[in-house]
Amino acid sequence: MTITEYISSAPAEWQATLTNIHEAIMANDSSVVPVIKPMMGKEMILYEERCYMKYGLAITSKYMSLHCLPMYMNPAMHAKYPALLPNAKFQKGCINFTGGDQMPTEIVTALIVECAAISIADMLEKRKKK
């Protein structure tokens, strides 16, 4: 399945939001490559940095999710974005939402720009060496 096919498999009213988030990631984080792979029991778009998942974009039957490993590993970043995205639901490393109004492009782009400065691959490889 291609990225376009994956996004097209979502309900029509979600496709623009998924496309906007995908485009924000691709335009602002050159370290990642998007692939469709299973994670947590379902297929999603994984954005990999040197084979490590950095972001994930998922569709469920009731909502969409942006998994964001840099946010998970950075408590200050995790504390910052719930106030900026008050209508989305935050968990440790993901943001759940049902529409574009919950994920304004300019704020999602700012999140991705901030995350792009963090190398997940470097962090995980350093941990392996310890």
C-alpha positions as CSV (number, residue, x, y, z in Angstrom):
1,M,0.0,0.0,0.0
2,T,1.3,3.5,-0.8
3,I,1.0,6.6,1.4
4,T,-1.7,8.0,-0.9
5,E,-3.7,4.7,-0.8
6,Y,-3.5,4.7,3.0
7,I,-4.8,8.2,3.3
8,S,-7.5,7.5,0.8
9,S,-8.6,4.5,2.9
10,A,-9.6,7.0,5.7
11,P,-13.1,8.5,5.9
12,A,-13.4,11.3,3.3
13,E,-13.7,14.0,6.0
14,W,-10.3,13.0,7.5
15,Q,-8.3,12.8,4.3
16,A,-7.4,16.5,4.2
17,T,-6.2,16.5,7.8
18,L,-4.1,13.4,7.3
19,T,-2.6,14.9,4.1
20,N,-1.8,18.2,5.9
21,I,0.0,16.3,8.7
22,H,1.9,14.1,6.2
23,E,3.0,17.1,4.2
24,A,4.1,19.0,7.3
25,I,6.3,16.1,8.3
26,M,7.8,15.7,4.9
27,A,8.4,19.4,4.4
28,N,10.0,20.0,7.8
29,D,11.9,16.8,8.7
30,S,14.3,15.7,6.1
31,S,15.6,12.9,8.4
32,V,12.6,10.7,7.9
33,V,11.3,8.3,5.2
34,P,7.6,7.3,5.2
35,V,6.6,3.7,5.0
36,I,3.4,1.7,5.7
37,K,4.1,-0.8,8.5
38,P,2.2,-2.5,11.3
39,M,2.5,-1.0,14.8
40,M,0.3,-1.7,17.8
41,G,-1.8,-4.2,15.8
42,K,-2.7,-1.9,12.9
43,E,-1.0,-0.6,9.7
44,M,0.0,3.1,9.8
45,I,2.3,5.5,8.2
46,L,5.6,5.2,10.0
47,Y,8.2,8.0,9.5
48,E,11.5,6.4,10.0
49,E,14.8,7.9,10.8
50,R,17.5,5.4,9.9
51,C,15.0,2.5,10.5
52,Y,13.8,4.0,13.9
53,M,10.2,5.2,14.1
54,K,10.2,8.9,14.8
55,Y,6.5,9.6,13.9
56,G,3.5,7.5,13.2
57,L,0.2,8.6,11.6
58,A,-2.7,6.2,12.3
59,I,-6.4,5.8,11.5
60,T,-8.7,4.0,13.9
61,S,-12.5,3.6,13.6
62,K,-13.1,6.6,15.8
63,Y,-10.1,8.9,15.6
64,M,-6.7,9.6,14.0
65,S,-3.4,9.6,15.9
66,L,-0.1,11.3,15.5
67,H,2.6,9.3,17.3
68,C,5.5,11.5,18.1
69,L,8.6,9.9,19.7
70,P,10.5,13.2,20.2
71,M,7.6,14.5,22.2
72,Y,7.5,11.2,24.2
73,M,11.2,11.6,25.1
74,N,11.0,15.3,25.9
75,P,8.8,16.3,28.9
76,A,9.1,20.0,28.2
77,M,7.8,19.6,24.6
78,H,5.1,17.3,25.9
79,A,3.9,19.9,28.4
80,K,3.9,22.7,25.8
81,Y,1.6,21.3,23.1
82,P,-1.6,20.4,25.0
83,A,-2.2,24.2,25.6
84,L,-1.6,24.8,21.9
85,L,-3.9,22.0,20.8
86,P,-6.6,22.0,23.6
87,N,-9.2,20.1,21.6
88,A,-6.9,17.1,20.9
89,K,-6.3,14.3,23.4
90,F,-2.7,13.8,24.5
91,Q,-1.2,10.6,25.8
92,K,2.5,9.9,26.5
93,G,3.7,9.9,22.9
94,C,0.6,10.5,20.8
95,I,-2.0,13.0,20.0
96,N,-5.5,11.7,19.2
97,F,-7.9,13.8,17.2
98,T,-11.0,13.6,15.0
99,G,-10.7,16.6,12.7
100,G,-8.5,19.3,11.3
101,D,-9.9,21.9,13.7
102,Q,-8.2,20.0,16.5
103,M,-4.9,20.0,14.6
104,P,-4.3,23.4,13.0
105,T,-1.6,23.2,10.3
106,E,0.5,26.0,11.8
107,I,0.8,24.4,15.2
108,V,1.4,20.9,13.8
109,T,4.1,22.4,11.6
110,A,5.7,24.1,14.7
111,L,5.7,20.7,16.5
112,I,7.3,18.9,13.6
113,V,10.0,21.7,13.2
114,E,10.8,21.3,16.9
115,C,10.9,17.5,16.6
116,A,13.1,17.6,13.5
117,A,15.9,19.1,15.6
118,I,15.9,15.9,17.7
119,S,17.6,12.8,16.3
120,I,15.8,9.8,17.6
121,A,18.3,7.5,15.8
122,D,21.3,9.1,17.6
123,M,19.5,9.0,21.0
124,L,18.6,5.3,20.6
125,E,22.0,4.3,19.3
126,K,23.7,6.0,22.3
127,R,21.4,4.1,24.6
128,K,22.3,0.8,23.0
129,K,26.0,1.5,23.6
130,K,25.5,2.0,27.3
